[in-house]
Amino acid sequence: MGFKYKIRSDKLHFLTHTIVDWVDVFTRRELAEVVVTSLNYCVENKGLEVYVWCLMPSHLHMIARAAENSEYDLSEIRRDFKKFTSKTIIKTISEIGESRREWMLNHFKAGSDKFEVWQEGMHPVELSKRRFTNQKMDYIHNNPVVAGIVREPQDYLLSSATDYYLVNRKGLVKICYIE
């Protein structure tokens, strides 16, 4: 019998969404924009509250929850986000000048007309203690530094580090701040 992870929408959770086989999809601006646009849509229309985020080449880390007055719970928002971005990523790969187009489309093919972009399953971590939340926030923002992509967290465009570390600068995704 498998263990099913639970998400309590009113609580902050550390979430990771990983591309199938850790394929570096988000090295292309157009593909990263799919995720950024979708996150902002979920914030504006589904009640997603994003506190911290970082889109790496093969995965997305977030600290998030569903807004108190949202008609959607965090599990539903996550499901819809993954479903929409999967379809849009496949469509975008087909349309742009992606040099790995054929390889990627074949790699993500999961049936005659079905594609699987995000890995199945989830392991949400509820963040109830301030120290643990800060630890996850530092981990997320320092992910591109550890990967050797940038020297400083705030230099990475695809994260909320800009919002936290630079005065009067806003990142690409509308966030709520952890005080």
C-alpha positions as CSV (number, residue, x, y, z in Angstrom):
1,M,0.0,0.0,0.0
2,G,1.5,3.4,-1.1
3,F,1.7,6.4,1.1
4,K,-0.2,9.4,-0.1
5,Y,1.1,12.8,0.7
6,K,-1.4,15.3,1.9
7,I,-1.5,19.0,1.2
8,R,-3.3,21.3,3.7
9,S,-4.1,24.3,1.5
10,D,-4.0,26.8,4.4
11,K,-0.4,25.9,5.2
12,L,2.8,26.9,3.5
13,H,4.4,24.0,1.6
14,F,7.8,23.4,-0.1
15,L,6.9,22.0,-3.5
16,T,9.1,20.6,-6.3
17,H,7.9,19.9,-9.8
18,T,10.5,17.9,-11.9
19,I,10.7,17.4,-15.6
20,V,10.6,13.7,-16.7
21,D,14.2,12.3,-16.5
22,W,15.4,15.7,-15.4
23,V,15.6,16.9,-19.0
24,D,16.8,20.5,-19.2
25,V,13.7,22.1,-20.8
26,F,13.9,25.6,-19.3
27,T,17.2,26.6,-20.9
28,R,15.1,28.2,-23.7
29,R,13.5,31.5,-22.8
30,E,10.2,30.6,-24.5
31,L,9.8,27.5,-22.4
32,A,10.6,29.3,-19.2
33,E,8.0,31.9,-20.0
34,V,5.4,29.2,-20.1
35,V,6.0,28.5,-16.4
36,V,6.3,32.2,-15.4
37,T,3.1,33.1,-17.3
38,S,1.2,30.1,-15.8
39,L,2.4,30.9,-12.2
40,N,1.1,34.4,-12.6
41,Y,-2.2,33.2,-14.0
42,C,-2.6,30.9,-11.0
43,V,-1.8,33.8,-8.7
44,E,-4.3,36.1,-10.3
45,N,-7.1,33.6,-11.1
46,K,-6.9,30.5,-8.9
47,G,-5.8,31.9,-5.5
48,L,-2.2,30.6,-5.6
49,E,0.0,32.4,-3.1
50,V,3.7,32.1,-4.2
51,Y,6.1,33.1,-1.5
52,V,9.4,31.8,-2.9
53,W,10.1,30.2,-6.3
54,C,13.0,29.3,-8.6
55,L,12.8,27.7,-12.0
56,M,15.9,25.7,-12.7
57,P,16.6,24.1,-16.2
58,S,14.9,20.8,-15.2
59,H,12.7,21.6,-12.2
60,L,10.7,24.2,-10.3
61,H,10.9,24.8,-6.5
62,M,8.3,26.8,-4.7
63,I,7.0,27.7,-1.3
64,A,3.3,28.3,-1.8
65,R,-0.2,27.8,-0.5
66,A,-3.8,28.4,-1.6
67,A,-5.3,31.8,-0.6
68,E,-7.7,31.6,2.3
69,N,-10.6,32.7,0.1
70,S,-9.6,30.6,-3.0
71,E,-12.2,28.3,-4.4
72,Y,-9.4,25.9,-5.3
73,D,-7.1,24.0,-3.0
74,L,-3.4,23.7,-3.5
75,S,-3.6,20.2,-4.9
76,E,-6.1,21.3,-7.5
77,I,-4.0,24.4,-8.5
78,R,-0.9,22.2,-8.8
79,R,-2.8,19.6,-10.9
80,D,-4.2,22.3,-13.3
81,F,-0.8,24.0,-13.5
82,K,1.0,20.8,-14.4
83,K,-1.6,19.8,-17.0
84,F,-1.7,23.2,-18.7
85,T,2.0,23.8,-18.7
86,S,2.6,20.2,-20.1
87,K,0.4,20.9,-23.1
88,T,1.8,24.4,-23.6
89,I,5.4,23.2,-23.3
90,I,4.8,20.5,-25.9
91,K,3.1,23.0,-28.2
92,T,5.9,25.5,-27.7
93,I,8.6,23.0,-28.4
94,S,6.9,22.1,-31.7
95,E,6.7,25.8,-32.7
96,I,10.1,27.3,-31.7
97,G,13.5,26.6,-33.2
98,E,14.4,24.2,-30.5
99,S,17.4,22.2,-31.8
100,R,16.3,19.2,-29.7
101,R,12.7,19.3,-30.9
102,E,12.4,15.8,-32.3
103,W,14.4,14.2,-29.4
104,M,12.3,16.1,-26.8
105,L,8.9,15.3,-28.4
106,N,9.9,11.6,-28.6
107,H,11.2,11.6,-25.1
108,F,8.0,13.0,-23.6
109,K,5.7,10.9,-25.8
110,A,3.6,8.6,-23.5
111,G,1.1,7.3,-26.1
112,S,-0.2,8.0,-29.5
113,D,-1.4,11.5,-28.6
114,K,-0.3,11.8,-25.0
115,F,2.8,13.5,-23.6
116,E,4.3,13.4,-20.1
117,V,6.4,16.4,-19.3
118,W,6.3,16.6,-15.5
119,Q,7.2,13.6,-13.3
120,E,4.3,11.9,-11.6
121,G,3.9,12.1,-7.9
122,M,4.7,14.7,-5.3
123,H,6.3,15.1,-2.0
124,P,5.0,18.3,-0.5
125,V,6.7,19.4,2.7
126,E,4.5,21.4,5.1
127,L,6.4,24.3,6.6
128,S,5.3,24.9,10.1
129,K,8.4,26.2,11.8
130,R,10.0,29.5,10.9
131,R,13.6,28.1,10.9
132,F,12.7,25.3,8.5
133,T,10.9,27.8,6.2
134,N,14.0,30.0,6.1
135,Q,16.1,27.0,5.4
136,K,14.0,26.0,2.4
137,M,13.9,29.7,1.2
138,D,17.7,29.8,1.3
139,Y,17.9,26.4,-0.5
140,I,15.6,27.6,-3.2
141,H,17.3,30.9,-3.8
142,N,20.8,29.4,-3.7
143,N,20.0,26.6,-6.1
144,P,21.3,28.5,-9.2
145,V,24.4,29.5,-7.3
146,V,25.2,25.9,-6.3
147,A,24.6,24.8,-9.9
148,G,27.1,27.4,-11.1
149,I,24.6,29.4,-13.1
150,V,25.1,32.7,-11.2
151,R,27.4,34.0,-8.5
152,E,24.7,35.6,-6.4
153,P,21.0,34.5,-5.9
154,Q,19.6,37.9,-7.0
155,D,21.4,37.6,-10.3
156,Y,19.2,34.7,-11.4
157,L,16.2,36.0,-13.4
158,L,14.0,33.0,-12.9
159,S,13.5,33.2,-9.1
160,S,12.1,35.3,-6.4
161,A,15.6,36.2,-5.1
162,T,15.3,39.6,-6.9
163,D,12.2,40.4,-4.8
164,Y,13.9,39.5,-1.5
165,Y,17.4,40.8,-2.0
166,L,17.1,43.9,-4.2
167,V,15.3,47.0,-3.0
168,N,12.6,48.3,-5.3
169,R,13.0,45.5,-7.8
170,K,10.3,43.0,-8.6
171,G,10.8,39.6,-10.1
172,L,8.8,37.9,-12.9
173,V,6.2,36.2,-10.7
174,K,4.0,38.1,-8.3
175,I,4.8,36.9,-4.8
176,C,3.7,37.3,-1.2
177,Y,6.6,38.0,1.2
178,I,7.6,35.8,4.1
179,E,8.1,38.4,6.8
